Amino acid sequence: MTEKKSPQSKKLTKSAAIKKLAGIKALILDVDGVLTDDFLYFGSGGFELKKFHIGDGLAIVLAMKSGLEVIIMSNRFSPATASRMKDLRVKHVIQERGNKEEIVRAYLKKKRMKIKYSECAFVGNDIMDITLVRAVAVGIAVGNAVPELKKVADFVTKADGGNGAVREIVEMYFKGNGRAMQDFFWK
């Protein structure tokens, strides 16, 4: 496991984060608390529901259309997550328990993606995301992340998880590359 950042990373300004995000090849996203509002809704028989932000979904689709790899990394399997990612046509979905940094590293190697952590950004919200936030080029915490993660993240979004945080990051990626999201809408 490689942790390149100190326990207290210096925060990037928004303009510095935009510049760093311009160079990434992959955006790795946590699910619960990043793509959702961090709540799980269970019905009788264990039926699970999650609330996903539609603007985050659109941003993911347009990012993929622009050539950015999107990787979903969750520490728990969820049929709701699998269904939403299938709907968005996300091809890299990892739902596995364990150290996220080690799991994603092994996944990149297994899939022969030729992407290094120095070319990745990761968005997380909780303590289990710390190792991956420290390992990538741009480690990001959502606005309502736990203090421990905010402390080590390079950048903290204004938006909370499940409430447009992913769209905020994707818009910054496009801006850094001198592109507009809408240019990829009909591609």
C-alpha positions as CSV (number, residue, x, y, z in Angstrom):
1,M,0.0,0.0,0.0
2,T,1.4,3.4,-1.0
3,E,0.3,6.5,0.9
4,K,2.1,9.4,-0.7
5,K,0.5,12.3,1.2
6,S,1.1,13.4,4.7
7,P,-1.7,12.9,7.2
8,Q,-2.5,16.6,6.9
9,S,-2.5,17.4,3.1
10,K,-2.4,21.1,2.2
11,K,-5.8,22.0,0.7
12,L,-5.9,22.9,-3.0
13,T,-7.7,26.1,-4.0
14,K,-10.5,25.6,-6.4
15,S,-8.4,26.9,-9.3
16,A,-5.5,24.6,-8.3
17,A,-7.9,21.7,-8.1
18,I,-9.2,22.5,-11.6
19,K,-5.7,22.4,-13.0
20,K,-4.9,19.1,-11.3
21,L,-8.2,17.5,-12.4
22,A,-7.5,18.5,-16.0
23,G,-4.7,15.9,-16.1
24,I,-6.5,12.9,-14.7
25,K,-7.4,9.8,-16.7
26,A,-9.7,8.2,-14.2
27,L,-12.3,9.4,-11.6
28,I,-12.9,6.9,-8.8
29,L,-16.1,7.3,-6.9
30,D,-17.3,5.9,-3.6
31,V,-21.1,5.2,-3.6
32,D,-22.8,5.5,-0.2
33,G,-22.3,9.1,0.9
34,V,-20.9,10.3,-2.4
35,L,-23.3,9.2,-5.1
36,T,-26.1,8.8,-2.5
37,D,-27.2,10.8,0.6
38,D,-25.6,8.2,2.8
39,F,-28.9,6.6,3.8
40,L,-30.1,3.1,3.1
41,Y,-33.8,2.4,2.9
42,F,-34.9,-1.1,3.6
43,G,-38.3,-2.6,3.0
44,S,-39.8,-5.9,4.1
45,G,-37.8,-8.9,3.1
46,G,-34.6,-6.7,2.9
47,F,-35.6,-4.8,-0.3
48,E,-33.1,-2.0,-0.6
49,L,-33.5,1.5,-2.0
50,K,-31.0,4.3,-2.5
51,K,-31.4,7.9,-3.6
52,F,-29.0,8.9,-6.4
53,H,-28.6,12.5,-7.6
54,I,-29.7,12.8,-11.3
55,G,-27.2,15.6,-12.0
56,D,-24.4,13.4,-10.7
57,G,-25.5,10.7,-13.1
58,L,-25.6,13.0,-16.1
59,A,-22.1,14.3,-15.2
60,I,-20.8,10.7,-15.0
61,V,-22.2,9.9,-18.4
62,L,-20.8,13.0,-20.0
63,A,-17.4,12.5,-18.4
64,M,-17.3,8.9,-19.9
65,K,-18.3,10.3,-23.3
66,S,-15.4,12.7,-23.1
67,G,-12.9,9.8,-22.6
68,L,-12.5,9.9,-18.8
69,E,-12.6,6.5,-17.1
70,V,-15.1,6.3,-14.3
71,I,-14.6,3.6,-11.6
72,I,-17.1,2.9,-8.9
73,M,-15.7,1.5,-5.6
74,S,-18.0,0.4,-2.8
75,N,-17.2,-1.7,0.2
76,R,-20.6,-3.4,0.1
77,F,-22.5,-5.1,-2.7
78,S,-25.9,-3.5,-3.4
79,P,-28.3,-4.5,-6.1
80,A,-29.5,-0.8,-6.2
81,T,-25.9,0.3,-7.0
82,A,-25.5,-2.4,-9.7
83,S,-28.8,-1.3,-11.3
84,R,-27.9,2.4,-11.3
85,M,-24.4,1.8,-12.7
86,K,-25.9,-0.4,-15.4
87,D,-28.4,2.4,-16.2
88,L,-25.5,4.8,-16.6
89,R,-23.4,2.3,-18.5
90,V,-20.5,2.5,-16.1
91,K,-18.3,-0.4,-17.0
92,H,-15.9,-0.4,-14.0
93,V,-18.0,-1.2,-10.9
94,I,-16.3,-2.7,-7.9
95,Q,-18.4,-3.8,-4.9
96,E,-16.1,-5.6,-2.6
97,R,-15.1,-5.4,1.1
98,G,-11.6,-4.6,2.0
99,N,-9.0,-1.9,1.8
100,K,-10.2,0.3,-1.1
101,E,-6.7,1.4,-2.1
102,E,-5.5,-2.2,-2.5
103,I,-8.7,-3.3,-4.2
104,V,-8.6,-0.5,-6.8
105,R,-4.8,-1.0,-7.4
106,A,-5.4,-4.7,-8.1
107,Y,-8.4,-3.9,-10.3
108,L,-6.4,-1.5,-12.5
109,K,-3.7,-4.1,-12.8
110,K,-6.1,-7.0,-13.6
111,K,-8.0,-5.0,-16.2
112,R,-4.7,-3.7,-17.7
113,M,-6.0,-0.2,-17.7
114,K,-2.5,1.4,-17.9
115,I,-3.6,4.0,-15.4
116,K,-1.5,5.0,-12.5
117,Y,-2.7,6.5,-9.2
118,S,-0.8,9.7,-10.3
119,E,-3.5,9.9,-13.0
120,C,-6.5,9.4,-10.8
121,A,-8.8,11.4,-8.6
122,F,-11.0,9.8,-5.9
123,V,-14.1,11.1,-4.2
124,G,-15.0,9.7,-0.7
125,N,-16.8,10.6,2.4
126,D,-15.7,8.4,5.3
127,I,-12.8,6.9,7.2
128,M,-12.5,3.8,5.0
129,D,-11.7,6.2,2.1
130,I,-8.6,7.7,3.7
131,T,-6.0,5.3,2.2
132,L,-7.3,5.8,-1.4
133,V,-7.6,9.6,-0.9
134,R,-3.9,9.6,0.1
135,A,-2.8,7.3,-2.8
136,V,-4.2,9.2,-5.8
137,A,-3.2,12.5,-7.5
138,V,-6.3,14.3,-6.3
139,G,-8.0,13.1,-3.1
140,I,-11.4,14.7,-2.6
141,A,-13.9,14.7,0.3
142,V,-17.5,15.6,-0.2
143,G,-18.8,18.6,1.8
144,N,-20.4,16.5,4.5
145,A,-17.5,14.0,4.8
146,V,-16.2,13.0,8.2
147,P,-13.6,15.4,9.7
148,E,-10.9,12.7,9.5
149,L,-11.2,12.5,5.7
150,K,-11.5,16.3,5.2
151,K,-8.3,16.6,7.1
152,V,-6.3,14.5,4.6
153,A,-8.1,15.4,1.4
154,D,-6.6,17.7,-1.2
155,F,-10.0,19.3,-1.9
156,V,-13.4,19.4,-0.2
157,T,-16.5,20.0,-2.4
158,K,-19.1,22.6,-1.5
159,A,-21.9,20.2,-2.3
160,D,-22.7,17.3,0.0
161,G,-22.6,13.7,-1.1
162,G,-25.7,12.7,-3.0
163,N,-26.4,16.3,-3.6
164,G,-24.3,17.3,-6.6
165,A,-20.8,16.8,-5.3
166,V,-19.8,14.5,-8.2
167,R,-21.2,17.0,-10.7
168,E,-19.2,19.7,-9.1
169,I,-16.0,17.7,-9.6
170,V,-16.8,16.7,-13.2
171,E,-17.6,20.4,-14.0
172,M,-14.2,21.3,-12.6
173,Y,-12.6,18.5,-14.8
174,F,-14.2,19.9,-17.9
175,K,-13.3,23.5,-17.1
176,G,-9.7,22.4,-16.6
177,N,-9.7,20.9,-20.0
178,G,-11.3,23.9,-21.7
179,R,-14.4,21.9,-22.5
180,A,-18.1,22.2,-21.6
181,M,-20.2,19.3,-20.4
182,Q,-23.0,20.1,-22.9
183,D,-20.5,19.5,-25.8
184,F,-20.8,15.8,-25.1
185,F,-24.5,15.6,-24.5
186,W,-25.4,14.3,-28.0
187,K,-22.2,12.4,-28.7
